[in-house]
Amino acid sequence: MRPTNSITLPQEIRTTGGRVRPAVRTVSEALGLIDQELPAELRSLPRWTFAKELLQMASSTGSKKDVEIASRQLRQALSNEGWLVE
């Protein structure tokens, strides 16, 4: 199992809106975005709690499939906020 900070997402996720970092490249960055950059009222929404659970799972398993699934949910949550660069 690799340390969390070395698990790279399948592709860089670019964001807009200025509320969160402009790019997310790793599982660690994605978890930091959720834990430290999202307002509390967003962080508690199901799309974000689900994304965090999937990212934590990907962090613990290091499985390529788990990382892909977590990345997909993160993209969906960002898209729902209007923050995803397509």
Sequence and secondary structure as in RCSB ss.txt:
>XXXX:A:sequence
MRPTNSITLPQEIRTTGGRVRPAVRTVSEALGLIDQELPAELRSLPRWTFAKELLQMASSTGSKKDVEIASRQLR
QALSNEGWLVE
>XXXX:A:secstr
   GGG EEEEEEEB SSSS SEEEEHHHHHHIIIIIS HHHHTSHHHHHHHHHHHHHHHH  HHHHHHHHHHHH
HHHHHHT B  
